Amino acid sequence: MSEKLYLYPIWLRVWHAINALVILILIATGISLQYSDANFELLKFDISVTFHNIAGYIMAINYLFFVIANFKTGNVRFYRIKLKGLIKKLIKQANYYAFGMFKGEKTPYPITKDRKFNPLQKVTYVFFMFVIVPFLIVSGLALLFPEFIIPRVAGFSGIQLTAMLHAATGFLISLFLVIHIYISTTGKPISANFKSIVNGYHE
């Protein structure tokens, strides 16, 4: 019988659920705003703006909770990256995702009570959770309060540049979401990883 590891405490599961819902709302409303057309609207413009802004505020508050909870509970240890041998580990894990798992090979870095993420997951999560997401939130807040944006940057409109970077960051988040869901389906059985984030146990 396989061992069950309690890796996802209730606070993390609640944060994850809220974050997932908010991101889906932000993607839907963001696409609607980006491709707004008077003759064809995915959602009414004013509704998209309202829901996008509300979801943005919720995401910012939820992210602040995520950071505080990680340091308060010690969960931040799972995000610490050791640089020694990192490149080799990343290549090894990438080869597993690209070839090994389709051949039935065992993962080179199985989950344990002290290792929640494999090296590639860890680097990706650190990049997105501590670089991309904060930038998305800050740029979004800047667009809500454009009076604080520098008027001109290298000859470009500060507001336009901020909007472009915000949209590009949102696209990266969308891409991450697709890959994240796909990797989650590689559990055995296919529902294993989804079940883990619901009940907290990795089997």
N, C-alpha and C positions, 0 to 999 in steps of 0.2 A: 504494500500500500504506500502511495507517495506521501511525502511529508507536506503539511500545510504550513505556510509561512504567513503570519499576519503582517503585511507590509503597507497596507493602505488604511490608516486610521480614519475615523469618521470625519474629522475636520477636512482631511485631504479629499475624501470622496465627495463631500458637500461642495467644496471649492471646485473640484473637477466638473461636477454636474452643472453648477452655475456658470462656470467658465465656458463649457461646451455650448450651453444654450445661448449665452450672450454672444459668443463668436458667430454662431449660425445667424443670429439676428443682425449682427454687424455686417456679415458678408452679404446677406440678402438685401438689406437696406443700402449698403455701400454700392453694390452693383446697380441697384435701382437709381441711385443718385448719379453715379458715374455715367450711366447711359440714359439719362432722363431725356425724354422726347415728348413734346406736346401732343404728337399724334399717336404715340404708343408709350404707355407707362406701365412698368412692372407693378409698381405701387405708386399711389399719388405722392407727389413731391413733398407736400407738407407732412404727410404721414411718415414718409421715409426719414425726413429730417428729424422729426420728433422721436421716433423709435431709435434711430441711430444715436442721437444724443443721449437718450436715457440709457441705452445699452452701454454706451461709452462710459458714462458715470459709474454704472454698476461694475463694469470691468475694472475701472481704476480702483474702486473701493475693494473689490474682490482680490485684486492683485496685491494691494497693500496688506490685506489679511494674509495672503499666501506667503509673502516675504516674512512678516512678523512671526507667523506660525512655524515656518521652517526653522528660523533661528531659535524660537522659544522651545520647540520640541526636540531639536537636534536633528531633524530630518534633513537639514542642509548638508549633513555629512555625505549623503548619497550623491551630491552634486560636486564634490571636491574632485578636481582633476589632477592626476599625477602625470607630470610631463615625461618622466623617464619611461622610455619604451612606448610612448603613446602612438607614434606613427605606425609602428609595427602592429599594435593592437587594433588600430582603426582599419588597416589594410586587411587584417585577418578577419575582422567582423564583417567588413564590406564583401569579402570573398564568400563568406558564409551566406550573406543575404542574396548575393548574385548567383551563386552556384550551389554551395553546400546544402542549403535547406531543401533544394529541389532534388537532391540526391539522397535525402534521408539522413544526412550527417547530423551529429549532435552539435548544439550550439557551443562555440568555444568558450563562452563566458556565461554559464548558467546562473540563474538568479539564486542568491543565498540571502540569509538574514543580514549580511553585511554588504551585499552588492545587489541593489535593486535594478540598476541599469548596466547594460554592456557598454564598452568604451564609446561606441559610435552614438548610442542613445544619449549617454551622459554629455558628450560634447555638443550634440544637437540641442538637447534640453537647456543646457547652460546658455548657449547662444541665443535661443529663442526666448527663454524665460527671463534672462537677465540683460539682454541687449535689445532684441527685436520688440518684445512686448512693451518694455518701458518707453522705447522710442515711439511706438504706435500711440501709446497713451499721451505722451507729452505733445506729439505733433497734433493729435486730435484736440487736446485742450487748447493748444495754440490757435487752432482754427476756430474754436468757440470764442476765443478772446483775441481776435486779430490785432488789437491795438498794441499787444505786447510783441508782435512779430517785427523783426528788423525790416524796414520798408524795401531796401534794395540789397541784394547779395550777388556780388560779381556781375552786376548789370542786369540781374533778373529780379522780378517782383518777388519779395519775400513771401507773400501770401501764396502766390502761384507755386513757388518752389516747395513750400511746406505742404501744400495740397498734393503735389506730385509725389513727394517722398512718403506722405501718409498713405496714398493709394498704392504705391509700390510695396510698402511695408505690409499693407493689408493683403496684397496678392501673395506675399511670402507666407503670411499666416495661413491663407487658404490652401496653399500648396503643402504646407506642413500638416494641415489637418487631413488632407487626402492621404498622405504618406503614413501618418500616424494611425489612421483607421485601417489602412491596408496591412501594416505591420501587426496591428492588433488581431487581425484575422488569421495570423500564422500560428496561433496557439493550437494545441491538441487536447481536446477537440477545438473546432473553430470558435466556439463560444467561451473558451477558457479565460482569455484575457478580459473579455467583457464582464464575465461573472466575477472576476477578481476585483474590478473597480466598483462592483456593487456590494459584495459582501466583505471585502477587505482582505481576503485570503488568496495567496498565490499557491497553487497546488503543483 
